[in-house]
Amino acid sequence: MLLGRMPGRPRWRQLALVAVLGAAAWQVLPALCREPETAVRATYLCRGRFDAVQLTALFFNAEPREVVLLQGEQATRLPQQLAADGARYASGGQSFWLKGDRATWQVGKAPAYACTVQP
């Protein structure tokens, strides 16, 4: 009905509206059709004081840099933070700090897990 006659409106206004909407769609379209971003995937075995957890980390290195941590059915997205050494990701009381093939994962005030990369 967009191209159909709108009551009380001249035809040239309808065509102008279609042209403006079409131009807006072409500006938004490239953002929607970007190539999917690839992630670097790593699996960690994280040992706590009394338990061990398998954690999968998906590192996204394009801006904004972040990691998505997968544990069981739960996924957590952590943005990258400034770090003097290694890489640190943190948000909402959760942090994931890594250097080389070792990492530290802390959730809230619970004791941190010591994590190592699994082959």
N, C-alpha and C positions, 0 to 999 in steps of 0.2 A: 504494500500500500504506500510505500515511500515515494514511488514515482507516480502513483495515482493522484488524481486531482484532490487537493485539500480544500475544503469549503472555505470561502472567504479569503483565500490567499492567491495572489497572482502566480502564474506558472513560473516566471523568472525567479521568484523567491524560493520556490521549491527546488529548482535546479541549483541555485546558489547554496542552499542547505546541503544538497547531495554532494556538491563539490567540496564544501568545507569538511563534511564528515569523511569524505574519501581522502582528502589531504591529511587529516588527523590520523586515519587508519594507516597510511603509508609511513607516518613518523613513528608509530608504535610498533609496527610490524617487524622491523629489524631486531628490536629488543626481544620480541617473542620467539623469533626464529634463530636465535644464536645457536652455535654449535654447543652440544652438551659439554660441560666441563668435566675433564677427567680428574680422578682422584688417585692418590697414591695410597694403597691399602697395606696395612700391617696388622698382624695378629700378635697379641701379647698374652703372656701368662703372668697374671698379677697375683702375688702372694701377700696375704695379710697376716695378721698375727695368728689367726686360727683357721683361715680358709684360703682358697685359691679361686680366682675367677679368670675366665678367658674373656678378653676384651679385643674387639676389632676396631681399629682406628682408620678413618678415611680422611686423609689430609688433602685439603683444597688449597693450592698455592696461588691462585689468582686472587686479586683483591675483591672482597675482603678475605684475608687469609683466615682459615678456620679448620677445625677438626670436628668430625662427627664420630662420637664414640658409640659403639654398638655392644650392648651387653644383654644377651637373651633377646627379649622382645622390646627392649627399651633403647631409644636413640637419644643422644644428647649432643647438641651443637655448642661448641665452645670457640669463641673468637680468639685469635692470637693476641698475646700481650707482649709488652717489652720484656726482654730477658737479657741479663748480662752474659749468660753462657747457655748454649742450647736453645731450645724453643719452649715457650710456655703458652698454654691455652687455658683460659679461665673465665668463669661466669657463674653467678648465683651460688657461691660457696663451693663450687667444684673446680678442681684444677688438674691439669695433665701437663707435666713438665718432663721433657725428654732431652737426652744428650746421648748421641751415638745409638747403641742398641738397647739402652736402658731407659726406663721412665719411672716417674712417680705419679700415682693417681690418688687424689684425695677427694672425698665426698664429705662435705660438712666438717664437723669437728672429730669425726672418726679417725682412727689411726690410718696413715697412708699405706697404700699398697706399693710394693716394689715390683716393677714389671720388667720382663725381658722379652725380646722379640722371639717369636716362634718361627721355625722354618716353614 
